[in-house]
Amino acid sequence: MDRIKTILNNSPLVITLVYLLVGILWVQFSDQFVLVSFNEPETITRVQSLKGWFFVLASGVMIYLLVWKNNAVLNETIDRLTKSRDEFKATFKSAPVGIAHHKPNENWIQVNQTLCDMLGYKEEELLKLNFEDFIHPDDLTIGRELDQELAEQKRVFYKIEKRYRKKDGTYFPGLVSKSAVFNGPESPLYLVVMLENITEQKKTEEKLQQSVKAKESLLSEIHHRVRNNLALVSALFDLQSMYTENEKVHAILHDSQMRLKCLALVHDSYANAEKTSHIDFGDYLNQLVDFVQNTFNKENGKRTVKIKKEIPAVNLNINQAVPAGLLCNELLLNAYLNFYEDIKEPIIEVNLKELEEGVVLTVSDNGVKSNQKYNLKKPSSLGMLIVKTLNSQLRGYISITEQSDKTLFELTFKKRDLKGPSSAL
């Protein structure tokens, strides 16, 4: 039974072919069967009549089945179309954004209730309006140009902000999206419009912009105050140096000034950075090396220390840049202050690399032996104690190599994103 239903529902062609086959066999052999089976003329006539009626009945049943099948398919198609139409209407009318269809000549076809509420018109009123009646004059030209590009298939869709006028005369910002529906390669049947009122979004953006400006102003003020304070402390050290004759105190004040300048350079790089939590450590290191070189060469007069450097751009978190910069500053100070007088061409080399294992900073010089300068296990100077402490903060690895013509200091540490203040001093 199920097999028959399947054939009736899905195979009208099979039914027709079966009917034709049976009809051909019936016409071809039924008369011969009657003549062989019956001899009396009256009986043959009666059987022929019954045979005709049977054929008519079978044809009627077959026509009924085909018509029933056709109607069933037609009704199912109509039901699906009706359901699809109702779903489309419900979606169109109840959409949370304004939706409309209009012809390329700007005549409206249909609008939904959200669009009517957005503009303050009833549906029949809105369908009679032209674009000039509710779009800001300054936004009409660009909108029409984009509509023309849609009609000419130069673009698939577009999205743009426009100003829309309500029935009460007030304006609101709207984000409109449009696309074209074609029925062939010719001009479009209509354009599909989706409009969203972005007043609240604009207010939020404005508040965010104000907040950003306020924070930028605050950061600028903080930057200005920090620079002033660092300059003030440096000036105090300078004044103190002028009033002391003790060489050790003078050296301590000088080193402290250099450390302050190191911090000031980091701060300037941080203040000018586009990313608030990172700076270009390579650019900062170049400035630091140049500053130290200029300072010491100016103080030493004729004796000039040559610096070779290879420092590419390396993006570094500010909480790593500060200890790494201070550490490099200590190494430079230590190298400058410990050159022997008999070294004819004092040279310091500074290199920075970013490898898979981390950031590698190397400082080398052709000065005294490393055990006199780089004893980190038992630091004998404030500088080496600072180096050891800063390396601990960076969680780095320090190696010191004595070569025939120089001593090489190498610091390796992993890049990490650190938040908030961080200090091991």
LUMLOLO-945913 format. One record per atom (N, C-alpha, C): residue in one letter; x, y, z. Coordinates in steps of 0.001 Angstrom, whole numbers, padded with zeros to 6 digits, always signed. Atoms other than C-alpha are relative to their C-alpha. Last residue first. Example, Ala and Ser with C-alpha at 12.3 -4.5 7.8 and 13.67 -1.06 7.14 Angstrom:
2
s-000820-001190-000060s+013670-001060+007140s-000770+001090+000730a+000890-001190+000000a+012300-004500+007800a+000900+001200+000000
END
This chain:
425
l-000980-000770-000752l+064322+048186+043157l-000492+000243+001426a-000678+000895-000912a+062248+045323+041786a+001019+000743+000839s-001375-000363-000338s+059743+047600+040114s+000559-001002+000977s-000795+001183-000321s+056409+047174+038353s+001425+000423+000255p-001383-000284-000383p+053610+049673+038010p+000733-001254+000386g-000186-000659-001273g+050519+048408+036210g+001456+000268+000308k+000919-001099-000273k+050236+045835+033485k+000314+000598+001365l+000197-000232-001425l+052929+043583+032033l-000887+001216+000190d+000900-001141-000172d+052924+042186+028511d-000327+000125+001488r+001211+000264-000771r+055982+039951+028202r-000840+001275+000059k+000956-001103+000040k+058929+039736+025820k-001265-000407+000757k+001222+000232+000766k+061413+037118+026965k-000883+001252+000025f+001243+000095-000777f+064839+038165+028168f-001192-000154-000938t+001097+000604+000763t+068435+037880+026992t-001228-000100+000902l+001237+000164-000770l+071256+040123+028242l-001076-000553-000910e+001201+000363+000776e+074759+039839+026754e-001164-000255+000944f+001099+000187-000943f+077925+041578+028075f-001272-000276-000808l+001359-000026+000540l+080943+041182+025835l-001007-000322+001099t+000857+000723-000941t+084466+042095+026935t-001443+000186-000437k+001114-000686-000647k+086851+043106+024198k-000698-000921+000998d-000063-001450+000147d+090002+042400+022204d-001144+000735+000691s-001384-000501+000054s+090856+038818+022994s+000058+001529-000006q-000644+000293+001268q+087346+037899+024128q+001380+000667-000020e-001263-000706+000203e+085953+037744+027635e+000627-000464-001311t-001022+000719+000767t+082306+036700+027645t+001223+000881-000176i-001140-000892+000175i+079692+037744+030214i+001131-000795-000653s-001263+000707+000252s+076255+036094+030108s+001091+001025-000270i-001180-000812+000309i+073089+037450+031663i+001202-000917-000233y-001220+000807-000163y+069708+035691+031577y+001186+000841-000458g-000899+000251+001124g+066508+037643+032054g+001179-000880+000369r-000057+001466+000063r+063622+037592+034481r+000897-000430-001166l+000279+000417+001384l+063253+041313+033621l-000113-001518-000134q+001326-000488+000352q+062970+042176+037320q-000392-000438-001408s+000971+000819-000735s+065935+039967+038147s-001421+000422-000337n+000051+001279+000703n+067942+041685+035410n-000988-000948+000678l+000820-000204+001203l+067032+045012+037002l-000108-001279-000817t+001403-000134-000406t+068352+043853+040380t-000917+000148-001210k+000476+001286-000501k+071660+042587+038984k-001481+000062+000340v+000064+000929+001142v+072224+045730+036944v-000570-001341+000447i+001173-000387+000804i+071348+047958+039929i-000177-000955-001184l+001163+000424-000784l+073845+046073+042113l-001288+000334-000742m+000161+001435+000214m+076410+046454+039342m-001159-000573+000821g+000383+000279+001383g+075889+050219+039296g-000241-001471-000244l+001437-000237+000128l+075930+050531+043106l-000476-000350-001406s+000375-001390+000262s+079357+048962+043187s-001514+000099-000115s-000855-000872-000813s+081044+045823+044522s-000321+001469-000203p-000190-001345+000553p+078363+043443+043284p+000789+000887+000960k-000234-000861-001160k+078944+039949+044671k+000278+001409-000511k+000298+000847-001145k+077466+037535+042133k+000174+000770+001297l+001408-000102-000385l+077288+040274+039514l-000351-000884+001197n+000142+001008-001041n+081034+040862+039136n-001407+000108+000575y+001273+000692+000093y+080873+042785+035865y-000109-001134+001020k+001161-000834+000286k+083555+045476+036088k-001331-000710+000184q-000113-001264-000694q+086735+044076+037591q-001266+000850-000158n+000119+000275-001422n+085925+040482+036689n+000161+001269+000836s+001373+000106-000471s+085138+041704+033178s-000088-000232+001492k+000510+001364-000027k+088672+042878+032431k-001375-000062+000666v-000638+000894-000960v+089309+046543+031659v-000685-001354-000009g-000567-000562-001214g+088259+048391+028496g+000618-001065+000881n-001384+000464-000043n+087688+047116+024936n+000739+000597+001203d-000994-001071+000022d+083918+047432+025186d+001391-000618+000078s-001398+000440-000110s+080798+045310+024660s+000927+001203-000041v-000852-001175-000163v+077063+045819+025194v+001426-000508+000191t-001432+000223-000263t+074615+043178+023965t+000715+001340+000078l-000708-001275-000066l+070792+043223+024194l+001455-000283+000351v-001412+000131-000371v+068911+040106+023087v+000657+001372-000092v-000738-001212+000355v+065093+040081+023037v+001425-000139+000523g+000292-001225-000719g+063538+036615+023138g+000785+001186-000528e-000185+000237-001435e+064196+032977+022220e-000235+001255+000828e+001058+000869-000504e+062653+033495+018791e+000119-000211+001505l-000068+001361+000503l+064944+036450+018151l-001152-000821+000572e+001204+000706-000454e+064665+040230+018550e-000022-001371-000674k+000618+000948+000937k+068072+041868+018310k-001259-000588+000634l+001322+000463-000455l+069775+044874+019914l-000594-000905-001068n+000829+000687+000992n+073442+045740+019590n-001292-000478+000642v+001338+000281-000536v+075665+048222+021433v-000835-000614-001124e+000949+000511+001002e+079428+048394+020784e-001311-000350+000695i+001152+000678-000607i+081762+050566+022874i-000942-000423-001125i+001172+000304+000850i+085197+051547+021563i-001055-000721+000844p+001081+000633-000761p+088162+053211+023279p-001247-000146-000864e+001280-000149+000698e+090905+053942+020700e-001097-000729+000787k-000062-001083+000983k+094226+054622+022433k-001352+000239-000692i+000766+000505+001163i+093667+052596+025568i-000130+001128-001005d-000907+000416+001075d+096486+053816+027857d-000734-000614-001190e-000534-001147+000711e+094129+055869+030046e+000856-000419-001194y-001369-000346-000384y+092217+052779+031032y+000493+001175-000850f-001019+000115+001044f+088456+052827+030446f+001368+000401+000553n-001054+000956-000326n+086427+052291+033629n+001008-000218-001126l-000744-000379-001200l+084028+055276+033714l+001195-000901+000283y-000650-001293+000143y+082814+054923+030126y+000921+000311+001183a-001028+000084+001041a+082130+051197+030426a+000765+001311-000133n-001098+000805-000513n+080319+051518+033767n+001143-000090-001014l-000716-000797-000997l+078171+054360+032458l+001224-000748+000496l-000704-001057+000713l+077284+052341+029358l+000805+000865+000964l-001119+000619+000718l+076451+049260+031422l+000819+001048-000749e-001029+000349-000975e+074356+051344+033822e+001214-000617-000679n-000632-001235-000450n+072428+052913+030917n+001127-000286+000990c-000930-000389+001063c+071739+049485+029446c+000752+001272+000386l-001098+000963-000018l+070226+048404+032769l+001043+000353-001052l-000855-000319-001138l+068123+051573+032995l+001214-000921+000053g-000702-001249+000284g+066783+050968+029482g+000938+000401+001118a-000993+000293+001033a+065967+047310+030198a+000797+001249-000350p-001178+000678-000567p+064319+048264+033509p+001068-000316-001040v-000638-000795-001051v+062112+050921+031816v+001195-000739+000612a-000891-000998+000593a+061409+049028+028569a+000741+000794+001072q-001277+000646+000301q+060031+046009+030417q+001006+001006-000553n-000511+000537-001258n+057206+047863+032157n+001228-000894-000186i-000630-001070-000760i+056705+049932+028979i+000608-000519+001292n+000885-000479-001047n+056055+046792+026918n+000728+001006+000883l-000185+000566-001330l+058456+046535+024001l-000994+000621+000977n+001139-000451-000795n+058239+046984+020233n+000029-000694+001359v+000546+001124-000769v+061705+046492+018729v-001118+000540+000884a+001246-000249-000737a+062987+048818+015999a-000472-001296+000668p+001225-000086+000798p+066583+048081+015000p-001220+000301+000883i+001194+000032-000852i+069684+048932+017071i-001243+000158-000874e+000961+000585+000954e+073073+048264+015514e-001279-000265+000790k+001303+000510-000436k+075585+050413+017343k-000803-000560-001182k+000586+000697+001141k+079223+051336+017214k-001322-000614+000464i+001096+000963-000240i+080294+053907+019777i-000479-000562-001340k+000783+000317+001191k+083649+055694+019669k-001061-001052+000332v+000364+001422+000038v+084950+057176+022899v-000904-000224-001204t+001309+000340+000553t+086648+060530+022430t-000187-001509-000016r+000134+001463-000001r+089535+061879+024556r-001436-000372-000419k-000626+000573+001182k+090031+065510+023518k-000187-001512-000085g-000817-000883+000838g+087505+066901+026004g+000528-000707-001225n-001379+000506+000079n+086360+064226+028411n+000899+000832-000907e-000683-000154-001277e+083187+066126+029434e+001467-000403-000093k-000103-001434-000299k+081951+066633+025874k+000785+000229+001283n-001005-000544+000913n+082716+063016+024986n+000201+001494+000244f-001343+000378-000440f+080893+061926+028116f+001087+000548-000915t-000311-000511-001342t+077660+063817+027422t+001441-000283+000383n-000215-001449+000084n+077579+063243+023672n+000411+000570+001354q-001215-000273+000767q+078071+059503+024078q+000307+001493-000040v-001143+000377-000831v+075481+059192+026860v+001304+000322-000720f-000103-000940-001113f+072915+061130+024804f+001220-000297+000865d-000489-001279+000518d+073584+059182+021620d+000186+001009+001136v-001415+000172+000346v+073253+055865+023488v+000593+001321-000490l-000770+000137-001233l+069965+056966+025085l+001497-000101-000291q-000070-001316-000649q+068492+058243+021825q+000873-000066+001257n-000845-000858+000841n+069326+054978+020037n+000169+001375+000630l-001376+000389-000280l+067863+053011+022952l+000986+000814-000832y-000395-000515-001307y+064574+054923+022688y+001477-000297+000289d-000137-001445+000156d+064302+054214+018959d+000456+000635+001314g-001169-000257+000840g+064988+050530+019552g+000245+001482-000170f-001169+000067-000860f+062517+050379+022458f+001285+000268-000795d-001051+000494+000893d+059672+051526+020237d+001309+000046+000788i-000808-001028+000657i+057106+051900+023004i+000960-000687-000961h-001243+000426+000628h+054248+049794+024372h+000740+001205-000581s-000712+000922-000876s+051280+050215+026770s+001351-000447-000569t-000229-000541-001329t+049696+053343+025298t+000815-000925+000882k+000558+001022-000873k+050096+052305+021701k+000366+000367+001432e+001388+000173+000428e+050646+055412+019589e-000707-001038+000861a+000330+001282+000631a+053795+056266+021531a-001472-000040-000378n+000193-000171+001446n+054670+059922+022130n-000423-001278-000711a+000994-001050+000227a+054182+059836+025919a-000305+000166-001477y+001320+000508-000404y+055986+056487+026197y-001093+001014-000304s+000376+001020+000994s+058996+057724+024225s-001389-000532+000293d+000311-000694+001251d+059131+060862+026383d-000441-000991-001080h+001283-000690-000156h+058892+058779+029572h-000404+000726-001279v+001056+001020+000035v+061656+056446+028459v-001366+000659+000070l+000100+000471+001381l+063849+059445+027679l-001076-001065-000148a+000684-001034+000778a+063093+060988+031078a-000168-000427-001455l+001441+000075-000284l+063985+057729+032840l-000781+001016-000827c+000465+001268+000550c+067381+057660+031120c-001498-000163+000217k+000176-000231+001440k+067839+061340+031907k-000495-001258-000686l+001206-000812+000174l+067217+060562+035589l-000276+000255-001479r+001142+000915-000187r+069782+057779+035416r-001331+000748-000153m+000095+000852+001186m+072340+060178+033919m-001179-000958+000113q+000552-000814+001082q+071645+062704+036661q-000171-000826-001272s+001437-000127-000277s+072187+059993+039276s-000683+000848-001072d+000646+001258+000387d+075531+059149+037702d-001511+000073+000208h-000042+000095+001461h+076606+062797+037936h-000705-001268-000486l+001017-000927+000536l+075442+063076+041539l-000052-000068-001520i+001328+000554-000321i+077416+059947+042454i-001107+000882-000565a+000254+001134+000903a+080511+061202+040617a-001383-000601+000240h+000228-000540+001352h+080351+064581+042420h-000326-001119-000995v+001358-000571+000006v+079919+062825+045749v-000324+000558-001382k+000945+001123-000069k+083010+060712+045013k-001447+000497-000037e+000095+000646+001305e+085009+063734+043843e-000996-001163+000003n-000267+001427-000172n+084286+065726+046997n-000229-000709-001333e-001341+000242+000523e+084484+069405+046101e+000388-001468+000124t-000756+001065-000653t+080785+070046+046488t+001355-000159-000667y-000380-000383-001365y+078815+073224+045785y+000716-001124+000753m-000752-001244+000018m+078576+072946+041994m+000524+000372+001390s-001335+000277+000533s+077571+069296+042240s+000872+001243+000020q-000753+000668-001061q+074666+070237+044507q+001426-000302-000455l-000374-001011-000991l+073433+072713+041918l+000853-000604+001110d-000995-000861+000628d+073520+070037+039221d+000494+001061+000987f-001262+000745+000011f+071733+067548+041460f+001126+000868-000561l-000460+000043-001388l+069060+070173+042098l+001315-000763+000113a-000592-001309-000297a+068804+070788+038357a+000524+000062+001436s-001287-000050+000688s+068273+067068+037750s+000708+001324+000283v-000919+000855-000761v+065539+067025+040410v+001394+000022-000619l-000286-000646-001271l+063834+070008+038746l+001000-000812+000821a-000937-001098+000274a+064129+068508+035264a+000395+000710+001295l-001297+000600+000303l+062539+065289+036525l+001056+001065-000266n-000556+000531-001246n+059765+067306+038154n+001357-000651-000215n-000435-001107-000850n+059151+069375+035033n+000655-000511+001281r-001190-000590+000619r+059097+066294+032827r+000541+001143+000866v-001108+000922-000226v+056682+064586+035221v+001295+000563-000572r-000404-000092-001406r+054413+067648+035277r+001192-000919+000291h-000621-001310-000221h+054269+067910+031481h+000533+000105+001438h-001290+000001+000690h+053610+064182+031063h+000753+001305+000272i-000884+000856-000794i+050863+064336+033694i+001408-000017-000602e-000326-000733-001221e+049305+067307+031887e+000947-000798+000890s-000900-001086+000375s+049508+065529+028539s+000428+000793+001227l-001321+000577+000243l+048038+062402+030075l+001026+001070-000363l-000559+000408-001287l+045148+064437+031493l+001401-000586-000160s-000370-001224-000705s+044531+066161+028162s+000642-000317+001347e-001190-000522+000674e+044608+062817+026371e+000492+001266+000693k-001135+000833-000403k+042229+061424+028990k+001285+000473-000662a-000297-000298-001406a+039829+064354+028509a+001198-000805+000483k-000654-001311-000062k+040064+064018+024727k+000375+000359+001432v-001357+000158+000537v+039337+060287+024987v+000758+001325+000064s-000779+000717-001005s+036350+060944+027264s+001446-000170-000453q-000268-000939-001084q+035028+063592+024891q+000852-000644+001081q-000980-000965+000501q+035417+061171+022007q+000355+001021+001070l-001296+000673+000046l+033657+058466+023994l+001094+000938-000478k-000474+000139-001383k+030807+060833+024852k+001369-000673+000042e-000395-001328-000445e+030478+061788+021168e+000536-000043+001433e-001282-000313+000635e+030488+058138+020140e+000517+001367+000465t-001022+000825-000650t+027741+057399+022684t+001380+000297-000572k-000214-000564-001329k+025666+060319+021430k+001088-000768+000741k-000752-001241+000160k+026162+059160+017849k+000290+000640+001354q-001370+000374+000326q+025079+055628+018777q+000878+001238-000141e-000640+000445-001237e+022004+057034+020500e+001454-000393-000240t-000147-001132-000908t+021049+058985+017368t+000738-000392+001273i-001239+000175-000765i+021736+056058+015056i+000249+001183+000935n-000220-001241-000735n+018228+055649+013618n+001212-000183+000917e-000120+000143-001449e+018469+052708+011233e+000290+001357+000616l-000384-001223-000696l+017282+052650+007626l-000009-000238+001501m+000024+000286-001435m+017107+049663+005279m+000573+001210+000719v-000552-000988-000925v+016188+050342+001654v-000125-000521+001430v+000334+000370-001376v+015664+047791-001125v+000729+000957+000933l-001122-000079-000932l+015694+049254-004633l-000497-000328+001405y+000119-000957-001107y+013145+048221-007241y+001282-000034+000825l+001422-000078-000337l+012634+046281-010465l-000228+001032+001095p+000507+000762-001141p+016169+047080-011576p-001500+000154+000180s+000132-000840-001190s+017011+048257-015123s-000633-000795+001144e+000403-001383+000234e+018008+045596-017644e-000088+000760+001320p-001169-000873+000152p+020046+042421-017122p-000351+001476-000143g-000721+000266+001236g+017056+040548-015744g+001165+000956-000092n+000738+001104+000604n+014509+040730-012953n+000642-000427-001305f+000143+000029+001450f+016787+042867-010797f-000847-001197-000427v+000568+001292+000391v+016625+043773-007111v-000290+000052-001494a+000966+000027+001105a+018926+046624-006059a-000442-001419-000289s-000402+000938+001046s+020712+047249-002760s-001103-000028-001034k+000837+000232+001175k+020584+049977-000143k+000619-001054-000904s-000622+001009+000861s+021813+050611+003389s-000944-000271-001159v+000822+000625+001033v+020936+053757+005349v+000834-000971-000824l-000917+000833+000784l+022469+054840+008654l-000842-000787-000991g+000421+001347+000367g+020357+057664+010034g+001070-000706-000813p-000961+000696+000865p+021147+060870+011916p-000454-001432-000266f-000728+001033-000727f+018045+062695+013218f+000991-000663-000957y-000844+000922+000749y+016404+065933+012140y+000603-001053+000929t-001296+000303-000620t+013472+067839+013600t+000753-001032-000837g-001051-000910+000438g+010715+069252+011376g+001362-000247+000613d+000020-001197-000844d+007716+067687+013158d+001126+000971-000332k+001176-000786+000345k+007239+065233+010264k-000046+001289+000807k+001283+000556-000426k+010753+063991+010785k-001140+000929-000417r+000907-000936-000666r+013758+065124+008790r-001324-000685+000323y+001403+000159+000374y+016522+062660+007945y-000874+000931+000838r+000858-000668-000974r+020273+063276+007976r-001435-000025-000508k+000725-001168+000500k+022355+060752+006096k-000787+000624+001149e+000744-000768-000996e+025001+058133+006904e-000659+001199-000674i-000421-001383-000189i+026018+055720+004173i-000846+000644+001090k+000442-000392-001336k+025902+052043+003257k+000567+001384+000275y-000762-001044-000661y+026153+050742-000295y-000618+000305+001349f+000743-000691-001046f+025119+047705-002276f+000853+001154+000495v+001019+000946-000461v+026125+045653-005314v-000869+000625+001084r-000230+000472-001353r+028047+048378-007131r-001168-000874+000427k-001391-000344-000271k+028411+049425-010769k+000394-000366+001423q-000745+001181-000465q+025192+047550-011499q+001493+000282+000150e-000893+000346+001104e+023783+050522-013467e+000901-001184+000345a+000834+000300+001169a+020823+050754-011061a+000847-000427-001189l+000697+001267-000238l+023170+050508-008072l-000796-000410-001235e-001020+001042+000137e+025415+053230-009520e-000596-001379+000277q-000241+000187+001428q+022340+055404-009998q+001045-001082-000243d+001145+000747+000545d+021356+054911-006367d+000206-000289-001487l-000183+001396-000396l+024876+055995-005345l-001143-000874-000494e-001125+000536+000771e+024546+059208-007332e+000236-001479+000327r+000498+000277+001351r+021109+059799-005857r+001115-000545-000894g+000905+001150-000033g+022429+059477-002324g-000498-000375-001379i-000825+001199-000132i+025397+061775-002998i-000880-001249+000022t-000795+000231+001209t+023050+064460-004314t+000798-001289+000079l+000782+000541+001126l+020411+064237-001588l+000883-000399-001171d-000236+001443+000136d+022665+064569+001467d-000709-000603-001209d-001427+000246+000245d+023043+068371+001474d+000314-001477-000217p-000414-000389+001363p+019283+068807+001040p+001458-000307-000313h-000685-001297-000041h+018533+066811+004232h+000508+000354-001398i-001458+000140-000007i+016195+063934+003450i+000626+001380-000057f-000468+000479-001303f+012487+064079+004478f+001516-000264+000046d+000876-000324-001122d+010500+065946+001823d+000560-000445+001351e-000261-001364-000471e+013235+066031-000819e-000782+000337+001258f-001212-000006-000822f+013019+062234-001102f+000280+001378+000592n-001213+000092+000798n+009431+062529-002309n+001210+000051+000928l-001091-000962-000132l+006363+061818-000202l+001109-000258-001007k+000213-001113+000916k+003144+060052-001218k+001170+000990-000007l-000043+000493+001377l+004047+056666+000288l-000169+001117-001028l-001395+000197+000394l+004838+058420+003587l+000110-000449-001452e-000661-001297+000159e+001321+059756+003951e+001409-000171-000532e+000528-000616+001221e-000336+056374+003285e+000629+001370-000240e-000478+000697+001191e+001948+054727+005841e-000474+000672-001280k+000787+001198+000238k+001357+057311+008546k+000453-000617-001330y+001099-000047+000959y+004230+059688+009178y-000821-001279+000062g+001166-000668-000582g+006554+060313+012144g-001182+000125-000944l+000160-001302+000647l+009834+059581+010334l-001233+000758+000493m-001279-000696-000043m+010899+056722+012620m-000132+001417-000558d-000187-000538-001350d+007313+055620+013195d+001268+000835+000095c+001033-001020-000214c+006767+055262+009452c+000162+000651+001368l-000415-001175+000762l+010090+053450+009038l-001001+001139+000182t-001140-000595-000699t+009152+051042+011829t+000482+001263-000704q+000482-000859-001063q+005726+050463+010277q+001143+000691+000735n+000458+000705-001202n+007119+049126+007017n-000326+000995+001110v-000812-000381-001159v+007214+050807+003630v-000504-000768+001212q+000522+000363-001312q+005942+049773+000209q+000997+000413+001071i+000822+001190+000243i+006312+050749-003440i-000642-000454+001300w+000050+001049-001002w+007649+054300-003115w-000901-001147-000431n+001373+000226-000437n+008439+056362-006189n-000047-001187+000948e+000227-000464-001377e+012116+057329-006289e-001460-000071+000426n+000427-001405+000135n+012488+056977-010095n-000435+000596+001337p-001152-000859+000294p+014544+053810-009436p-000364+001476-000158k-000438+000137+001380k+011452+052309-007796k+001199+000915-000259h+000402-001100+000874h+011093+052129-004049h+000585-000226-001388h-000334+000260+001393h+011059+049347-001492h-000426+001229-000795a+000874-000492+001065a+011141+050097+002209a+000501-000477-001342i-000198+000687+001287i+012566+048875+005513i-001000+000560-001006g+000881-000449+001064g+013042+050812+008774g+000336-000672-001321v-000570-001111+000769v+014791+048762+011402v-000982+000381-001093p-000370-001091-000919p+013285+046589+014160p+000692+001173-000692a-001451-000146-000101a+011506+044464+011511a+000361+001173+000904s-000430+000003-001400s+007817+043904+012297s+001501+000179+000173k+000750-000928-000838k+006270+044892+008957k+000583+000130+001395f-000069-001352+000558f+008876+043289+006690f-000658+001009+000943t-001374-000480-000189t+009252+040174+008831t+000136+001445-000447a-000203-000147-001440a+005477+039687+009039a+001397+000541+000305k+000759-001166-000452k+005092+040377+005331k+000213+000254+001488f-000670-001196+000492f+007907+037951+004476f-000710+001262+000486e-001218-000175-000797e+006423+035270+006722e+000754+001250-000435d+000398-000461-001334d+002998+035772+005126d+001218+000230+000887r+000451-001389+000106r+004488+035556+001641r-000369+000564+001365s-001184-000822+000231s+006411+032394+002493s-000372+001483-000082k-000754-000033-001243k+003311+030818+004000k+001229+000887-000140t+000765-000802-000953t+001240+031751+000952t+000750+000147+001321l-000117-001401+000406l+003908+030478-001398l-000729+000921+000969r-001363-000440-000271r+004130+027216+000532r+000193+001461-000368d-000164-000102-001458d+000368+026816+000583d+001398+000495+000355i+000710-001214-000424i+000139+027595-003154i+000166+000208+001504t-000793-001142+000448t+002789+024984-003891t-000619+001316+000450e-001199-000040-000845e+000997+022407-001780e+000880+001184-000368n+000400-000497-001319n-002299+023234-003489n+001204+000111+000939l+000330-001422+000128l-000716+022871-006943l-000355+000599+001360v-001262-000734+000187v+000917+019568-006048v-000254+001501-000050a-000746+000122-001255a-002350+018230-004644a+001302+000773-000088n+000578-000922-000979n-004304+019578-007603n+000770-000034+001321n-000309-001364+000436n-001971+017862-010068n-000515+001030+001010k-001413-000229-000230k-002165+014596-008137k+000377+001427-000369w-000176-000110-001463w-005941+014763-008031w+001459+000298+000353v+000512-001320-000396v-006036+015519-011780v+000183+000215+001502l-000911-001025+000506l-003786+012536-012485l-000436+001398+000401l-001256+000069-000746l-005730+010207-010191l+000971+001089-000459y+000224-000512-001358y-009052+011362-011619y+001304+000020+000793i+000089-001467+000110i-007841+010893-015190i-000181+000623+001385m-001332-000508+000302m-006749+007339-014334m-000002+001523-000098v-000803+000112-001221v-010029+006548-012639v+001383+000583-000230g+000489-001004-000956g-011927+007926-015646g+000811-000024+001290s-000488-001301+000452s-009802+005901-018057s-000413+001104+000962a-001433-000050-000285a-010423+002739-016035a+000596+001345-000413l-000174-000121-001446l-014166+003395-016080l+001484+000122+000375v+000403-001361-000368v-014175+004047-019837v+000220+000238+001495f-001060-000887+000471f-012155+000858-020408f-000304+001458+000356f-001156+000173-000887f-014548-001118-018208f+001141+000952-000405w+000285-000720-001249w-017522+000298-020117w+001177-000093+000981g-000053-001443+000245g-015974-000768-023406g-000239+000804+001263k-001400-000354+000160k-015286-004294-022078k+000170+001500-000256l-000596-000077-001348l-018825-004547-020834l+001466+000413-000069s+000579-001182-000654s-020074-003671-024331s+000583+000181+001401q-000666-001174+000598q-017701-006184-025931q-000497+001294+000651v-001339-000087-000572v-018929-008843-023471v+000749+001219-000553r+000128-000422-001406r-022562-008152-024395r+001397+000183+000648t+000404-001420-000022t-021770-008271-028124t-000069+000522+001420i-001169-000794+000415i-019836-011559-027769i-000322+001492+000060t-000956-000020-001131t-022702-013055-025749t+001222+000844-000332e+000577-000848-001050e-025209-012081-028423e+000951+000122+001193p-000091-001423+000343p-022992-013447-031216p-000529+000906+001118e+001313-000572+000334e-022572-016894-029586e+000133+001504-000227n+000409+000333+001374n-019089-018400-029812n-001297+000686-000403f+001464+000078+000205f-017215-017060-026711f-000307-000244-001475s+000706+000477-001198s-013657-017547-025333s-001493-000201-000234v-000433+001359-000340v-011657-017374-028569v-000865-000567+001124l+000394+000898+001089l-013623-014393-029890l+000380-001443+000292v+001466+000160-000015v-013331-012612-026540v-000447-000997-001072f+000368+000813-001157f-009566-013215-026244f-001511-000258+000033q-000351+001388+000295q-009000-011988-029780q-000395-000930+001144d+000967+000513+000986d-010893-008795-028989d+000290-001464-000338s+001295+000283-000645s-008865-008241-025779s-001019-000568-000984f+000289+001416-000270f-005462-008741-027422f-001391-000283+000566q-000639+000958+000879q-004354-005512-029122q-000522-001427+000192v+000519-000141+001364v-006764-003041-027543v+000527-001116-000900w+001458+000235+000009w-006044-004288-024022w-000560+000053-001410l+000226+001453-000124l-002286-004576-024566l-001493-000343-000064i-000465+000622+001256i-002175-001002-025845i-000235-001509+000032g+000958-000310+001078g-004337+000248-022984g+000396-000666-001304v+001191+000858-000191v-002199-001572-020370v-001008+000226-001124l-000380+001382+000261l+000940+000018-021762l-001187-000945+000122l-000183+000175+001443l-000642+003480-021960l+000341-001456-000341y+001324-000057+000638y-001917+003232-018380y+000119-000224-001506v+000680+001268-000292v+001486+002065-017109v-001366-000044-000687l-000635+001035+000820l+003147+004974-018905l-000656-001368+000219t+000397-000194+001403t+000682+007454-017390t+000575-001091-000897i+001426+000360+000114i+001135+006094-013872i-000446+000085-001449v+000072+001462-000059v+004940+006210-014267v-001440-000469-000160l-000478+000494+001293l+004713+009844-015399l-000063-001528-000039p+001108-000065+000965p+002570+010689-012378p+000407-000510-001375s-000295+000503+001351s+005422+009381-010176s-001205+000055-000919n-001252-000462+000569n+005774+011144-006771n+000216-000360-001464n-000439-001321-000450n+002478+011006-004970n+001174+000549-000810l+001014-001004+000297l+000797+008141-006811l+000481+001412+000327i+000118-000150+001457i+003937+006011-006889i-000995+001089-000354t-001228-000656+000458t+004599+006614-003199t-000046+000254-001497k+000103-001422-000353k+001006+005812-002375k+001218+000770-000495i+000971-000606+000926i+001282+002523-004299i-000126+001496+000268r-000654-000093+001308r+004438+001540-002408r-000912+000671-001011d-000907-001148-000048d+002785+002372+000880d+000704+000219-001329m+000827-001209+000000m+000000+000000+000000m+000866+001267+000000
END
